[in-house]
Amino acid sequence: MMTRNQIKEREQLEMLSIEQLVPDDHLVRKLDAALDFSLIYP
């Protein structure tokens, strides 16, 4: 059975963006800076 604390924790919502999830030194960021996808996405 769930307690009141568990119910309150389930109702909480945290907003995150992709920028917050990917570290600054991640390979994906380096690839994004080096590659030009303008031919694919006009």
PDB file of N, CA, C, O and CB in Angstrom:
ATOM      1  N   MET A   1       0.838  -1.181   0.000  1.00  0.00           N
ATOM      2  CA  MET A   1       0.000   0.000   0.000  1.00  0.00           C
ATOM      3  C   MET A   1       0.886   1.249   0.000  1.00  0.00           C
ATOM      4  O   MET A   1       1.929   1.275   0.654  1.00  0.00           O
ATOM      5  CB  MET A   1      -0.955  -0.004   1.220  1.00  0.00           C
ATOM      6  N   MET A   2       0.476   2.258  -0.718  1.00  0.00           N
ATOM      7  CA  MET A   2       1.273   3.478  -0.823  1.00  0.00           C
ATOM      8  C   MET A   2       0.970   4.422   0.336  1.00  0.00           C
ATOM      9  O   MET A   2      -0.178   4.568   0.758  1.00  0.00           O
ATOM     10  CB  MET A   2       1.007   4.181  -2.162  1.00  0.00           C
ATOM     11  N   THR A   3       2.015   5.050   0.835  1.00  0.00           N
ATOM     12  CA  THR A   3       1.839   6.044   1.890  1.00  0.00           C
ATOM     13  C   THR A   3       1.631   7.410   1.260  1.00  0.00           C
ATOM     14  O   THR A   3       1.794   7.563   0.049  1.00  0.00           O
ATOM     15  CB  THR A   3       3.055   6.063   2.850  1.00  0.00           C
ATOM     16  N   ARG A   4       1.273   8.407   2.063  1.00  0.00           N
ATOM     17  CA  ARG A   4       1.058   9.760   1.546  1.00  0.00           C
ATOM     18  C   ARG A   4       2.324  10.315   0.908  1.00  0.00           C
ATOM     19  O   ARG A   4       2.248  10.975  -0.128  1.00  0.00           O
ATOM     20  CB  ARG A   4       0.588  10.691   2.666  1.00  0.00           C
ATOM     21  N   ASN A   5       3.478  10.062   1.499  1.00  0.00           N
ATOM     22  CA  ASN A   5       4.738  10.562   0.946  1.00  0.00           C
ATOM     23  C   ASN A   5       4.988   9.993  -0.449  1.00  0.00           C
ATOM     24  O   ASN A   5       5.394  10.730  -1.348  1.00  0.00           O
ATOM     25  CB  ASN A   5       5.908  10.208   1.877  1.00  0.00           C
ATOM     26  N   GLN A   6       4.756   8.722  -0.640  1.00  0.00           N
ATOM     27  CA  GLN A   6       4.966   8.099  -1.941  1.00  0.00           C
ATOM     28  C   GLN A   6       4.015   8.683  -2.981  1.00  0.00           C
ATOM     29  O   GLN A   6       4.403   8.879  -4.132  1.00  0.00           O
ATOM     30  CB  GLN A   6       4.781   6.581  -1.844  1.00  0.00           C
ATOM     31  N   ILE A   7       2.802   8.955  -2.595  1.00  0.00           N
ATOM     32  CA  ILE A   7       1.833   9.535  -3.522  1.00  0.00           C
ATOM     33  C   ILE A   7       2.276  10.936  -3.928  1.00  0.00           C
ATOM     34  O   ILE A   7       2.197  11.278  -5.108  1.00  0.00           O
ATOM     35  CB  ILE A   7       0.425   9.576  -2.888  1.00  0.00           C
ATOM     36  N   LYS A   8       2.736  11.750  -2.993  1.00  0.00           N
ATOM     37  CA  LYS A   8       3.197  13.104  -3.310  1.00  0.00           C
ATOM     38  C   LYS A   8       4.408  13.071  -4.235  1.00  0.00           C
ATOM     39  O   LYS A   8       4.509  13.896  -5.144  1.00  0.00           O
ATOM     40  CB  LYS A   8       3.541  13.866  -2.025  1.00  0.00           C
ATOM     41  N   GLU A   9       5.321  12.138  -4.020  1.00  0.00           N
ATOM     42  CA  GLU A   9       6.510  12.027  -4.854  1.00  0.00           C
ATOM     43  C   GLU A   9       6.132  11.649  -6.293  1.00  0.00           C
ATOM     44  O   GLU A   9       6.775  12.109  -7.237  1.00  0.00           O
ATOM     45  CB  GLU A   9       7.481  10.988  -4.263  1.00  0.00           C
ATOM     46  N   ARG A  10       5.141  10.851  -6.463  1.00  0.00           N
ATOM     47  CA  ARG A  10       4.718  10.440  -7.796  1.00  0.00           C
ATOM     48  C   ARG A  10       4.060  11.588  -8.549  1.00  0.00           C
ATOM     49  O   ARG A  10       4.087  11.603  -9.780  1.00  0.00           O
ATOM     50  CB  ARG A  10       3.761   9.260  -7.706  1.00  0.00           C
ATOM     51  N   GLU A  11       3.477  12.538  -7.852  1.00  0.00           N
ATOM     52  CA  GLU A  11       2.799  13.652  -8.494  1.00  0.00           C
ATOM     53  C   GLU A  11       3.759  14.755  -8.917  1.00  0.00           C
ATOM     54  O   GLU A  11       3.378  15.643  -9.679  1.00  0.00           O
ATOM     55  CB  GLU A  11       1.756  14.215  -7.572  1.00  0.00           C
ATOM     56  N   GLN A  12       4.992  14.713  -8.436  1.00  0.00           N
ATOM     57  CA  GLN A  12       5.953  15.757  -8.769  1.00  0.00           C
ATOM     58  C   GLN A  12       6.461  15.565 -10.193  1.00  0.00           C
ATOM     59  O   GLN A  12       6.622  14.443 -10.674  1.00  0.00           O
ATOM     60  CB  GLN A  12       7.127  15.754  -7.772  1.00  0.00           C
ATOM     61  N   LEU A  13       6.706  16.692 -10.849  1.00  0.00           N
ATOM     62  CA  LEU A  13       7.146  16.673 -12.233  1.00  0.00           C
ATOM     63  C   LEU A  13       8.395  17.526 -12.355  1.00  0.00           C
ATOM     64  O   LEU A  13       8.435  18.646 -11.846  1.00  0.00           O
ATOM     65  CB  LEU A  13       6.033  17.178 -13.185  1.00  0.00           C
ATOM     66  N   GLU A  14       9.412  17.009 -13.022  1.00  0.00           N
ATOM     67  CA  GLU A  14      10.641  17.760 -13.225  1.00  0.00           C
ATOM     68  C   GLU A  14      10.834  17.991 -14.717  1.00  0.00           C
ATOM     69  O   GLU A  14      10.812  17.051 -15.512  1.00  0.00           O
ATOM     70  CB  GLU A  14      11.861  17.016 -12.615  1.00  0.00           C
ATOM     71  N   MET A  15      11.022  19.244 -15.085  1.00  0.00           N
ATOM     72  CA  MET A  15      11.190  19.595 -16.489  1.00  0.00           C
ATOM     73  C   MET A  15      12.679  19.657 -16.819  1.00  0.00           C
ATOM     74  O   MET A  15      13.437  20.372 -16.163  1.00  0.00           O
ATOM     75  CB  MET A  15      10.497  20.947 -16.811  1.00  0.00           C
ATOM     76  N   LEU A  16      13.091  18.907 -17.835  1.00  0.00           N
ATOM     77  CA  LEU A  16      14.478  18.891 -18.275  1.00  0.00           C
ATOM     78  C   LEU A  16      14.521  19.132 -19.775  1.00  0.00           C
ATOM     79  O   LEU A  16      13.577  18.817 -20.500  1.00  0.00           O
ATOM     80  CB  LEU A  16      15.167  17.549 -17.909  1.00  0.00           C
ATOM     81  N   SER A  17      15.617  19.689 -20.217  1.00  0.00           N
ATOM     82  CA  SER A  17      15.808  19.854 -21.651  1.00  0.00           C
ATOM     83  C   SER A  17      16.966  18.959 -22.093  1.00  0.00           C
ATOM     84  O   SER A  17      17.740  18.477 -21.266  1.00  0.00           O
ATOM     85  CB  SER A  17      16.081  21.351 -22.017  1.00  0.00           C
ATOM     86  N   ILE A  18      17.074  18.748 -23.380  1.00  0.00           N
ATOM     87  CA  ILE A  18      18.167  17.940 -23.921  1.00  0.00           C
ATOM     88  C   ILE A  18      19.508  18.583 -23.555  1.00  0.00           C
ATOM     89  O   ILE A  18      20.482  17.882 -23.277  1.00  0.00           O
ATOM     90  CB  ILE A  18      18.033  17.790 -25.467  1.00  0.00           C
ATOM     91  N   GLU A  19      19.552  19.897 -23.556  1.00  0.00           N
ATOM     92  CA  GLU A  19      20.782  20.611 -23.223  1.00  0.00           C
ATOM     93  C   GLU A  19      21.269  20.254 -21.814  1.00  0.00           C
ATOM     94  O   GLU A  19      22.474  20.170 -21.579  1.00  0.00           O
ATOM     95  CB  GLU A  19      20.561  22.127 -23.338  1.00  0.00           C
ATOM     96  N   GLN A  20      20.363  20.049 -20.901  1.00  0.00           N
ATOM     97  CA  GLN A  20      20.727  19.697 -19.533  1.00  0.00           C
ATOM     98  C   GLN A  20      21.176  18.241 -19.410  1.00  0.00           C
ATOM     99  O   GLN A  20      21.958  17.910 -18.519  1.00  0.00           O
ATOM    100  CB  GLN A  20      19.554  19.952 -18.604  1.00  0.00           C
ATOM    101  N   LEU A  21      20.701  17.390 -20.274  1.00  0.00           N
ATOM    102  CA  LEU A  21      20.990  15.963 -20.165  1.00  0.00           C
ATOM    103  C   LEU A  21      22.322  15.563 -20.795  1.00  0.00           C
ATOM    104  O   LEU A  21      22.948  14.600 -20.353  1.00  0.00           O
ATOM    105  CB  LEU A  21      19.885  15.177 -20.803  1.00  0.00           C
ATOM    106  N   VAL A  22      22.760  16.289 -21.818  1.00  0.00           N
ATOM    107  CA  VAL A  22      23.987  15.936 -22.525  1.00  0.00           C
ATOM    108  C   VAL A  22      25.140  16.798 -22.004  1.00  0.00           C
ATOM    109  O   VAL A  22      25.068  18.024 -22.080  1.00  0.00           O
ATOM    110  CB  VAL A  22      23.814  16.117 -24.062  1.00  0.00           C
ATOM    111  N   PRO A  23      26.203  16.178 -21.476  1.00  0.00           N
ATOM    112  CA  PRO A  23      27.344  16.941 -20.967  1.00  0.00           C
ATOM    113  C   PRO A  23      28.011  17.766 -22.072  1.00  0.00           C
ATOM    114  O   PRO A  23      27.937  17.416 -23.250  1.00  0.00           O
ATOM    115  CB  PRO A  23      28.368  15.995 -20.332  1.00  0.00           C
ATOM    116  N   ASP A  24      28.657  18.855 -21.679  1.00  0.00           N
ATOM    117  CA  ASP A  24      29.299  19.758 -22.638  1.00  0.00           C
ATOM    118  C   ASP A  24      30.395  19.075 -23.452  1.00  0.00           C
ATOM    119  O   ASP A  24      30.608  19.429 -24.612  1.00  0.00           O
ATOM    120  CB  ASP A  24      29.881  20.949 -21.910  1.00  0.00           C
ATOM    121  N   ASP A  25      31.093  18.105 -22.868  1.00  0.00           N
ATOM    122  CA  ASP A  25      32.209  17.456 -23.561  1.00  0.00           C
ATOM    123  C   ASP A  25      31.815  16.127 -24.216  1.00  0.00           C
ATOM    124  O   ASP A  25      32.687  15.324 -24.548  1.00  0.00           O
ATOM    125  CB  ASP A  25      33.346  17.221 -22.587  1.00  0.00           C
ATOM    126  N   HIS A  26      30.531  15.890 -24.403  1.00  0.00           N
ATOM    127  CA  HIS A  26      30.049  14.638 -24.990  1.00  0.00           C
ATOM    128  C   HIS A  26      30.340  14.593 -26.496  1.00  0.00           C
ATOM    129  O   HIS A  26      30.350  15.628 -27.163  1.00  0.00           O
ATOM    130  CB  HIS A  26      28.535  14.474 -24.735  1.00  0.00           C
ATOM    131  N   LEU A  27      30.575  13.400 -27.016  1.00  0.00           N
ATOM    132  CA  LEU A  27      30.878  13.198 -28.427  1.00  0.00           C
ATOM    133  C   LEU A  27      29.764  13.735 -29.339  1.00  0.00           C
ATOM    134  O   LEU A  27      30.048  14.269 -30.411  1.00  0.00           O
ATOM    135  CB  LEU A  27      31.104  11.716 -28.699  1.00  0.00           C
ATOM    136  N   VAL A  28      28.535  13.599 -28.929  1.00  0.00           N
ATOM    137  CA  VAL A  28      27.417  14.068 -29.743  1.00  0.00           C
ATOM    138  C   VAL A  28      27.509  15.583 -29.975  1.00  0.00           C
ATOM    139  O   VAL A  28      27.215  16.056 -31.072  1.00  0.00           O
ATOM    140  CB  VAL A  28      26.076  13.711 -29.068  1.00  0.00           C
ATOM    141  N   ARG A  29      27.906  16.329 -28.970  1.00  0.00           N
ATOM    142  CA  ARG A  29      28.055  17.786 -29.127  1.00  0.00           C
ATOM    143  C   ARG A  29      29.201  18.116 -30.091  1.00  0.00           C
ATOM    144  O   ARG A  29      29.099  19.050 -30.887  1.00  0.00           O
ATOM    145  CB  ARG A  29      28.309  18.456 -27.751  1.00  0.00           C
ATOM    146  N   LYS A  30      30.274  17.355 -30.014  1.00  0.00           N
ATOM    147  CA  LYS A  30      31.404  17.579 -30.918  1.00  0.00           C
ATOM    148  C   LYS A  30      31.010  17.279 -32.364  1.00  0.00           C
ATOM    149  O   LYS A  30      31.389  18.012 -33.277  1.00  0.00           O
ATOM    150  CB  LYS A  30      32.606  16.710 -30.504  1.00  0.00           C
ATOM    151  N   LEU A  31      30.252  16.206 -32.569  1.00  0.00           N
ATOM    152  CA  LEU A  31      29.786  15.870 -33.912  1.00  0.00           C
ATOM    153  C   LEU A  31      28.826  16.933 -34.437  1.00  0.00           C
ATOM    154  O   LEU A  31      28.890  17.305 -35.608  1.00  0.00           O
ATOM    155  CB  LEU A  31      29.105  14.495 -33.914  1.00  0.00           C
ATOM    156  N   ASP A  32      27.955  17.412 -33.590  1.00  0.00           N
ATOM    157  CA  ASP A  32      27.003  18.440 -33.992  1.00  0.00           C
ATOM    158  C   ASP A  32      27.723  19.713 -34.432  1.00  0.00           C
ATOM    159  O   ASP A  32      27.293  20.375 -35.377  1.00  0.00           O
ATOM    160  CB  ASP A  32      26.039  18.749 -32.845  1.00  0.00           C
ATOM    161  N   ALA A  33      28.802  20.053 -33.760  1.00  0.00           N
ATOM    162  CA  ALA A  33      29.557  21.253 -34.114  1.00  0.00           C
ATOM    163  C   ALA A  33      30.349  21.055 -35.411  1.00  0.00           C
ATOM    164  O   ALA A  33      30.566  22.013 -36.153  1.00  0.00           O
ATOM    165  CB  ALA A  33      30.504  21.636 -32.973  1.00  0.00           C
ATOM    166  N   ALA A  34      30.783  19.822 -35.689  1.00  0.00           N
ATOM    167  CA  ALA A  34      31.647  19.568 -36.843  1.00  0.00           C
ATOM    168  C   ALA A  34      30.888  19.259 -38.130  1.00  0.00           C
ATOM    169  O   ALA A  34      31.382  19.557 -39.218  1.00  0.00           O
ATOM    170  CB  ALA A  34      32.564  18.433 -36.535  1.00  0.00           C
ATOM    171  N   LEU A  35      29.714  18.674 -38.030  1.00  0.00           N
ATOM    172  CA  LEU A  35      28.974  18.251 -39.215  1.00  0.00           C
ATOM    173  C   LEU A  35      27.919  19.270 -39.622  1.00  0.00           C
ATOM    174  O   LEU A  35      27.330  19.950 -38.783  1.00  0.00           O
ATOM    175  CB  LEU A  35      28.319  16.907 -38.969  1.00  0.00           C
ATOM    176  N   ASP A  36      27.698  19.358 -40.919  1.00  0.00           N
ATOM    177  CA  ASP A  36      26.707  20.267 -41.469  1.00  0.00           C
ATOM    178  C   ASP A  36      25.587  19.440 -42.097  1.00  0.00           C
ATOM    179  O   ASP A  36      25.800  18.769 -43.106  1.00  0.00           O
ATOM    180  CB  ASP A  36      27.347  21.234 -42.514  1.00  0.00           C
ATOM    181  N   PHE A  37      24.412  19.487 -41.510  1.00  0.00           N
ATOM    182  CA  PHE A  37      23.284  18.708 -41.991  1.00  0.00           C
ATOM    183  C   PHE A  37      22.339  19.532 -42.857  1.00  0.00           C
ATOM    184  O   PHE A  37      21.206  19.112 -43.092  1.00  0.00           O
ATOM    185  CB  PHE A  37      22.531  18.123 -40.827  1.00  0.00           C
ATOM    186  N   SER A  38      22.767  20.674 -43.329  1.00  0.00           N
ATOM    187  CA  SER A  38      21.876  21.549 -44.108  1.00  0.00           C
ATOM    188  C   SER A  38      21.488  20.932 -45.459  1.00  0.00           C
ATOM    189  O   SER A  38      20.463  21.306 -46.028  1.00  0.00           O
ATOM    190  CB  SER A  38      22.550  22.904 -44.339  1.00  0.00           C
ATOM    191  N   LEU A  39      22.279  20.005 -45.973  1.00  0.00           N
ATOM    192  CA  LEU A  39      21.903  19.319 -47.212  1.00  0.00           C
ATOM    193  C   LEU A  39      20.708  18.392 -46.997  1.00  0.00           C
ATOM    194  O   LEU A  39      19.876  18.214 -47.887  1.00  0.00           O
ATOM    195  CB  LEU A  39      23.090  18.521 -47.757  1.00  0.00           C
ATOM    196  N   ILE A  40      20.638  17.809 -45.806  1.00  0.00           N
ATOM    197  CA  ILE A  40      19.566  16.875 -45.501  1.00  0.00           C
ATOM    198  C   ILE A  40      18.295  17.616 -45.092  1.00  0.00           C
ATOM    199  O   ILE A  40      17.193  17.274 -45.521  1.00  0.00           O
ATOM    200  CB  ILE A  40      19.998  15.914 -44.396  1.00  0.00           C
ATOM    201  N   TYR A  41      18.470  18.628 -44.259  1.00  0.00           N
ATOM    202  CA  TYR A  41      17.330  19.392 -43.726  1.00  0.00           C
ATOM    203  C   TYR A  41      17.372  20.814 -44.265  1.00  0.00           C
ATOM    204  O   TYR A  41      18.035  21.673 -43.684  1.00  0.00           O
ATOM    205  CB  TYR A  41      17.341  19.402 -42.170  1.00  0.00           C
ATOM    206  N   PRO A  42      16.680  21.074 -45.361  1.00  0.00           N
ATOM    207  CA  PRO A  42      16.717  22.430 -45.941  1.00  0.00           C
ATOM    208  C   PRO A  42      16.014  23.455 -45.061  1.00  0.00           C
ATOM    209  O   PRO A  42      15.959  24.634 -45.409  1.00  0.00           O
ATOM    210  CB  PRO A  42      16.076  22.428 -47.325  1.00  0.00           C
TER     211      PRO A  42
END
